[in-house]
Amino acid sequence: MEEPIIDLHSDAYFMGQALREARRAYNATEVPIGAVIVKEGRVISRAWNQVETLKDATAHAEMLALTAAQNVLGDWRLEGCTLYVTKEPCPMCAGAIVHCRPERVVFGCPDPKGGAAGGWINLLESNPPLNHRCDVTAGILGEECLGLIQGFFREAREKKKLSRMEPDQLPGGGE
Protein backbone atom coordinates (compact mmCIF):
# COMPACT_ATOMS: atom_id res chain seq x y z
CA MET A 1 0.00 0.00 0.00
CA GLU A 2 1.39 3.40 -0.99
CA GLU A 3 1.69 6.30 1.43
CA PRO A 4 -0.91 9.01 0.76
CA ILE A 5 0.47 12.07 -0.97
CA ILE A 6 -0.05 15.41 0.76
CA ASP A 7 -2.63 17.39 -1.21
CA LEU A 8 -0.73 20.57 -1.96
CA HIS A 9 -3.79 21.98 -3.66
CA SER A 10 -5.48 22.35 -0.31
CA ASP A 11 -2.33 23.87 1.19
CA ALA A 12 -2.28 26.37 -1.69
CA TYR A 13 -5.97 27.16 -1.17
CA PHE A 14 -5.56 27.85 2.54
CA MET A 15 -2.35 29.82 1.95
CA GLY A 16 -4.41 31.90 -0.47
CA GLN A 17 -6.74 32.60 2.44
CA ALA A 18 -3.77 33.68 4.56
CA LEU A 19 -2.65 35.95 1.69
CA ARG A 20 -6.09 37.61 1.76
CA GLU A 21 -5.43 38.44 5.42
CA ALA A 22 -1.95 39.72 4.55
CA ARG A 23 -3.49 42.09 2.00
CA ARG A 24 -5.76 43.43 4.75
CA ALA A 25 -2.61 44.20 6.76
CA TYR A 26 -1.02 45.85 3.71
CA ASN A 27 -4.10 48.07 3.24
CA ALA A 28 -3.89 49.08 6.91
CA THR A 29 -0.19 49.98 6.49
CA GLU A 30 0.87 47.01 8.58
CA VAL A 31 3.63 44.57 7.61
CA PRO A 32 1.60 42.29 5.31
CA ILE A 33 1.52 38.96 7.08
CA GLY A 34 -1.66 36.94 7.35
CA ALA A 35 -2.63 33.69 9.03
CA VAL A 36 -5.50 31.24 9.09
CA ILE A 37 -6.05 28.17 11.24
CA VAL A 38 -7.81 25.18 9.74
CA LYS A 39 -9.42 22.21 11.47
CA GLU A 40 -11.09 19.36 9.60
CA GLY A 41 -10.89 21.22 6.30
CA ARG A 42 -12.45 24.49 7.42
CA VAL A 43 -11.01 27.83 8.52
CA ILE A 44 -11.71 28.40 12.21
CA SER A 45 -9.75 31.65 12.61
CA ARG A 46 -8.21 34.41 10.52
CA ALA A 47 -5.87 37.22 11.43
CA TRP A 48 -3.46 39.78 10.04
CA ASN A 49 -0.59 41.71 11.58
CA GLN A 50 -1.94 44.52 13.75
CA VAL A 51 1.15 45.69 15.64
CA GLU A 52 0.69 49.35 14.65
CA THR A 53 -3.10 49.29 14.72
CA LEU A 54 -3.26 47.88 18.26
CA LYS A 55 0.03 49.45 19.45
CA ASP A 56 1.01 45.97 20.61
CA ALA A 57 4.33 44.35 19.66
CA THR A 58 2.80 40.90 20.20
CA ALA A 59 -0.08 41.45 17.73
CA HIS A 60 1.48 39.28 15.04
CA ALA A 61 -0.92 37.49 12.70
CA GLU A 62 -0.03 34.10 14.19
CA MET A 63 -0.63 35.22 17.78
CA LEU A 64 -4.02 36.73 16.93
CA ALA A 65 -5.04 33.65 14.93
CA LEU A 66 -4.00 31.31 17.75
CA THR A 67 -6.09 33.24 20.30
CA ALA A 68 -9.11 33.35 17.99
CA ALA A 69 -8.87 29.60 17.29
CA GLN A 70 -8.66 28.83 21.01
CA ASN A 71 -11.81 30.88 21.55
CA VAL A 72 -13.63 29.01 18.77
CA LEU A 73 -12.62 25.60 20.12
CA GLY A 74 -13.02 26.52 23.77
CA ASP A 75 -9.61 24.99 24.49
CA TRP A 76 -6.02 26.21 24.46
CA ARG A 77 -4.94 23.01 22.72
CA LEU A 78 -5.19 23.25 18.95
CA GLU A 79 -4.68 19.54 18.33
CA GLY A 80 -5.63 18.47 14.82
CA CYS A 81 -5.27 22.03 13.51
CA THR A 82 -3.02 23.49 10.82
CA LEU A 83 -1.70 27.05 10.96
CA TYR A 84 -1.13 28.69 7.57
CA VAL A 85 0.98 31.86 7.69
CA THR A 86 2.47 33.86 4.85
CA LYS A 87 5.92 34.25 6.45
CA GLU A 88 7.99 31.92 8.60
CA PRO A 89 7.07 32.47 12.27
CA CYS A 90 9.42 34.45 14.53
CA PRO A 91 10.68 32.97 17.84
CA MET A 92 7.83 34.58 19.84
CA CYS A 93 5.19 33.10 17.56
CA ALA A 94 6.97 29.75 17.31
CA GLY A 95 7.03 29.52 21.10
CA ALA A 96 3.30 30.22 21.28
CA ILE A 97 2.67 27.69 18.49
CA VAL A 98 4.53 24.97 20.41
CA HIS A 99 2.45 25.66 23.51
CA CYS A 100 -0.84 25.59 21.55
CA ARG A 101 0.06 22.26 19.91
CA PRO A 102 -1.27 22.43 16.36
CA GLU A 103 -0.44 19.41 14.23
CA ARG A 104 1.08 21.36 11.32
CA VAL A 105 2.47 24.75 10.40
CA VAL A 106 2.54 25.77 6.74
CA PHE A 107 4.30 28.96 5.74
CA GLY A 108 4.88 30.86 2.54
CA CYS A 109 8.24 32.63 2.50
CA PRO A 110 11.21 31.94 4.75
CA ASP A 111 12.78 34.46 7.13
CA PRO A 112 16.51 33.62 7.11
CA LYS A 113 17.34 36.30 9.73
CA GLY A 114 14.52 35.84 12.22
CA GLY A 115 12.62 32.69 11.32
CA ALA A 116 12.12 30.06 13.99
CA ALA A 117 10.84 27.23 11.80
CA GLY A 118 14.13 26.44 10.13
CA GLY A 119 15.42 29.85 9.04
CA TRP A 120 17.55 30.98 11.95
CA ILE A 121 16.49 28.29 14.41
CA ASN A 122 13.87 25.55 14.35
CA LEU A 123 11.68 25.61 17.44
CA LEU A 124 8.81 23.75 15.79
CA GLU A 125 10.24 20.47 14.54
CA SER A 126 13.41 19.47 16.31
CA ASN A 127 13.92 21.03 19.67
CA PRO A 128 14.04 18.14 22.19
CA PRO A 129 13.41 20.13 25.41
CA LEU A 130 10.09 21.52 24.15
CA ASN A 131 6.87 19.63 24.87
CA HIS A 132 5.51 19.52 21.30
CA ARG A 133 6.66 19.24 17.70
CA CYS A 134 4.81 20.37 14.59
CA ASP A 135 5.13 19.11 11.06
CA VAL A 136 6.33 22.05 8.96
CA THR A 137 5.71 22.64 5.27
CA ALA A 138 7.56 25.61 3.78
CA GLY A 139 7.33 27.49 0.51
CA ILE A 140 3.61 27.26 -0.29
CA LEU A 141 2.89 30.28 -2.54
CA GLY A 142 6.28 31.51 -1.33
CA GLU A 143 6.97 33.87 -4.25
CA GLU A 144 3.61 35.59 -3.85
CA CYS A 145 4.06 35.92 -0.08
CA LEU A 146 7.58 37.31 -0.48
CA GLY A 147 6.52 39.68 -3.25
CA LEU A 148 3.83 41.23 -1.06
CA ILE A 149 6.29 41.86 1.79
CA GLN A 150 9.01 43.19 -0.52
CA GLY A 151 6.53 45.52 -2.24
CA PHE A 152 5.37 46.84 1.13
CA PHE A 153 8.89 47.69 2.28
CA ARG A 154 9.86 49.13 -1.12
CA GLU A 155 6.87 51.50 -0.93
CA ALA A 156 7.66 52.39 2.69
CA ARG A 157 11.26 53.31 1.77
CA GLU A 158 10.05 55.40 -1.16
CA LYS A 159 7.51 57.27 1.02
CA LYS A 160 10.20 57.95 3.62
CA LYS A 161 12.57 59.22 0.95
CA LEU A 162 9.89 61.51 -0.51
CA SER A 163 8.95 62.85 2.93
CA ARG A 164 12.51 64.13 3.40
CA MET A 165 12.59 66.00 0.07
CA GLU A 166 11.92 69.69 -0.36
CA PRO A 167 8.78 70.47 -2.44
CA ASP A 168 10.84 71.58 -5.46
CA GLN A 169 12.74 68.23 -5.38
CA LEU A 170 9.57 66.14 -5.58
CA PRO A 171 8.57 64.50 -8.85
CA GLY A 172 6.54 67.09 -10.77
CA GLY A 173 8.44 69.98 -9.11
CA GLY A 174 6.05 70.25 -6.16
CA GLU A 175 3.18 71.44 -8.38
C-alpha positions in Angstrom: 0.0 0.0 0.0 1.4 3.4 -1.0 1.7 6.3 1.4 -0.9 9.0 0.8 0.5 12.1 -1.0 0.0 15.4 0.8 -2.6 17.4 -1.2 -0.7 20.6 -2.0 -3.8 22.0 -3.7 -5.5 22.4 -0.3 -2.3 23.9 1.2 -2.3 26.4 -1.7 -6.0 27.2 -1.2 -5.6 27.8 2.5 -2.4 29.8 1.9 -4.4 31.9 -0.5 -6.7 32.6 2.4 -3.8 33.7 4.6 -2.7 36.0 1.7 -6.1 37.6 1.8 -5.4 38.4 5.4 -1.9 39.7 4.5 -3.5 42.1 2.0 -5.8 43.4 4.8 -2.6 44.2 6.8 -1.0 45.9 3.7 -4.1 48.1 3.2 -3.9 49.1 6.9 -0.2 50.0 6.5 0.9 47.0 8.6 3.6 44.6 7.6 1.6 42.3 5.3 1.5 39.0 7.1 -1.7 36.9 7.3 -2.6 33.7 9.0 -5.5 31.2 9.1 -6.0 28.2 11.2 -7.8 25.2 9.7 -9.4 22.2 11.5 -11.1 19.4 9.6 -10.9 21.2 6.3 -12.4 24.5 7.4 -11.0 27.8 8.5 -11.7 28.4 12.2 -9.7 31.7 12.6 -8.2 34.4 10.5 -5.9 37.2 11.4 -3.5 39.8 10.0 -0.6 41.7 11.6 -1.9 44.5 13.8 1.2 45.7 15.6 0.7 49.4 14.7 -3.1 49.3 14.7 -3.3 47.9 18.3 0.0 49.4 19.4 1.0 46.0 20.6 4.3 44.4 19.7 2.8 40.9 20.2 -0.1 41.5 17.7 1.5 39.3 15.0 -0.9 37.5 12.7 0.0 34.1 14.2 -0.6 35.2 17.8 -4.0 36.7 16.9 -5.0 33.7 14.9 -4.0 31.3 17.8 -6.1 33.2 20.3 -9.1 33.4 18.0 -8.9 29.6 17.3 -8.7 28.8 21.0 -11.8 30.9 21.5 -13.6 29.0 18.8 -12.6 25.6 20.1 -13.0 26.5 23.8 -9.6 25.0 24.5 -6.0 26.2 24.5 -4.9 23.0 22.7 -5.2 23.3 18.9 -4.7 19.5 18.3 -5.6 18.5 14.8 -5.3 22.0 13.5 -3.0 23.5 10.8 -1.7 27.1 11.0 -1.1 28.7 7.6 1.0 31.9 7.7 2.5 33.9 4.9 5.9 34.3 6.5 8.0 31.9 8.6 7.1 32.5 12.3 9.4 34.5 14.5 10.7 33.0 17.8 7.8 34.6 19.8 5.2 33.1 17.6 7.0 29.7 17.3 7.0 29.5 21.1 3.3 30.2 21.3 2.7 27.7 18.5 4.5 25.0 20.4 2.4 25.7 23.5 -0.8 25.6 21.6 0.1 22.3 19.9 -1.3 22.4 16.4 -0.4 19.4 14.2 1.1 21.4 11.3 2.5 24.7 10.4 2.5 25.8 6.7 4.3 29.0 5.7 4.9 30.9 2.5 8.2 32.6 2.5 11.2 31.9 4.8 12.8 34.5 7.1 16.5 33.6 7.1 17.3 36.3 9.7 14.5 35.8 12.2 12.6 32.7 11.3 12.1 30.1 14.0 10.8 27.2 11.8 14.1 26.4 10.1 15.4 29.9 9.0 17.6 31.0 11.9 16.5 28.3 14.4 13.9 25.5 14.3 11.7 25.6 17.4 8.8 23.8 15.8 10.2 20.5 14.5 13.4 19.5 16.3 13.9 21.0 19.7 14.0 18.1 22.2 13.4 20.1 25.4 10.1 21.5 24.1 6.9 19.6 24.9 5.5 19.5 21.3 6.7 19.2 17.7 4.8 20.4 14.6 5.1 19.1 11.1 6.3 22.0 9.0 5.7 22.6 5.3 7.6 25.6 3.8 7.3 27.5 0.5 3.6 27.3 -0.3 2.9 30.3 -2.5 6.3 31.5 -1.3 7.0 33.9 -4.2 3.6 35.6 -3.9 4.1 35.9 -0.1 7.6 37.3 -0.5 6.5 39.7 -3.3 3.8 41.2 -1.1 6.3 41.9 1.8 9.0 43.2 -0.5 6.5 45.5 -2.2 5.4 46.8 1.1 8.9 47.7 2.3 9.9 49.1 -1.1 6.9 51.5 -0.9 7.7 52.4 2.7 11.3 53.3 1.8 10.0 55.4 -1.2 7.5 57.3 1.0 10.2 58.0 3.6 12.6 59.2 0.9 9.9 61.5 -0.5 8.9 62.9 2.9 12.5 64.1 3.4 12.6 66.0 0.1 11.9 69.7 -0.4 8.8 70.5 -2.4 10.8 71.6 -5.5 12.7 68.2 -5.4 9.6 66.1 -5.6 8.6 64.5 -8.9 6.5 67.1 -10.8 8.4 70.0 -9.1 6.1 70.3 -6.2 3.2 71.4 -8.4 
